[in-house]
């Protein structure tokens, strides 16, 4: 997620059931028992999330993720003291 997030950054994640294009999200991998931190490229009408990452794997390799796998939306990078969400989308 470089340049926005560095490997050792600590981020706050707001638990949520929906995300928007441009958000950084924590989401369960669609095929493995891991949690990913990725950018949201798009949200489809059928509640799937297309994910992108500057480096590493994303939806181009493993497909779109169901919205029900969303853990939450990253809101703040504590390490860099930086807000990560669009204030107009925050609940």
C-alpha positions, 0 to 999 in steps of 0.5 A: 500500500506504499506510498500511503501506508508503510509496512509497519504503520498502525492504522485504525479500522472502523467496523463497517458493512459498506465501503466506497471507491477510493477507500482503504479497507480491511477485508477477508481474502476470498479464498484464504483465512487472512485479512487484506488491506487494499484500495477499493477500485469499485463496488458492484451493484451485486455487492462485490468489491474490486480491490487494488494494490500498488504492489502485491496481489489484488482482484486481478489475481483472486477476483472480486471479494463479497461485501460480506467479507468486509471487516471495516474501513481504514480511518486513520494512520496512527504512525503518520498521524494522517486521516485516511477517509473522505469525511463526507463518507464517514458515518 
